Amino acid sequence: METLSLLPKASSLIESLRDIGYTFETAVADIIDNSITANAKNIKIYY
């Protein structure tokens, strides 16, 4: 059986999330919150 990986275009994904009220700030807050929940010692976000 062959595995096929389909990755979404980041720009399209961001636009679709923005349309439902998911802002850049909310996305960053989610990354930080998830990292803290996973007991991360360092969180680096490059933009």
Secondary structure, DSSP 8 states (H G I E B T S, - for coil): ---------HHHHHHHHHHTT--HHHHHHHHHHHHHHTT-S------
